[in-house]
């Protein structure tokens, strides 16, 4: 086993072997598998397995079960370092994505989706924890913005290749999934062997942590998970089912999102640093409420494909502001709480995700507009909760309702 390298000493390593470089490499590797899976998913399940709205709802319910069980990370890190767990999970995501097209049936797709989802959610849980432990609070908004941009840039390359080669070379789903998943798996293996184990200065609590003073963070995470599921599950499905988008057209839309993210994510990080978490989250939630209402209008009033595509891009950009939720927690948390609370928060984020896609899949069959109106209502609830975030959050001043010195039990 490698000897741990304290973060304070890591600055003496070559730049390519430092913690922040590892974070950027992981940030670039994960979306290549996950975003490619997402870009092809709606076309793949409709063409290969004849999915309808109910089936896609069940698929995403199965996909979110590992997110609900992300609290299991707390048990695993007792025996395995977070950095190793994150990279092993990234490897699992890559391998499962590579094999996706080998199982073109409802049961097969659900099974391989479960495996890739375990990799994705456990990676995301650990990655969020490592980011908040390894990045200084003063630099966190800007660096998180750059990490988002790095992920978008790597995915951009993959999507450009899909758009340019899908029809020109008559690619199959199996070829694209194999290449994207294989790339992510190879990067994960490289990181496992090429980087030392980094030791954060604050040992993490290795048990479940639920503190009363984090209640607003928990509530915002719950609402974010419920609201995001509607976008992830049904916004893209709408583009294929209602407007007949083909693979290269869906991927082109994703490309626009990526370019916009590469440009805007660092700016969003600076906005969080300048205006604070409350202002940026209020802007995000109000914008999302308007976007979801407009989605509903597409079905109720027959608005066209151009508006739908534009809303999809705006929707995606607004979700990038969620980095403010990470920095809000970083400011109010005890340093040792970051890893266990990241696992708890991921579970809370996925409570609604376990049942909501399946239930809304049935509602979709009756009224797609109602699904998006419900999402707009959720965004409004998030807006009201965000009003309680202080301008300068810190331990003891987690919400605008409290200003007390927390005790360890809180």
Secondary structure, 3 states (H helix, E strand, C coil): CCCCEEHHHHCCCCHHHCHHHHHHHHHHHHHHHHHHHHHHHHHHHHHHHCCCHHHHHHHHHHHHHHHHCHHHHHHHCCCCCHHHHHHHHHHHHHHHHHCHHHCCCHHHHHHHHHHHHHHHHHHHHHHHHHHHHHCCHHHHHHHHHHHHHHHHHHHHHHHHHHHHHCCCCCCCHHHHHHHHHHHHHHHHHHHHHHCCCEECCCCCCCCCCCCHHHHHHHHHHHHHHHHHHHHHHHHHHHHHHCCCCCHHHHHHHHHHHHHHHHHHHHHHHHHHHHHHHHHHHHHHHHHHHHHHHHHHHHHHHCCCHHHHHHHHHHHHHHHHHHHHHHHHHHHHCCHHHHHHHHHHHHHHHCHHHHHHHHHHHHHHHHCHHHHHHHHHHHHHHHHHHHCCCCCCCECCECCCCCCCCCCCCC
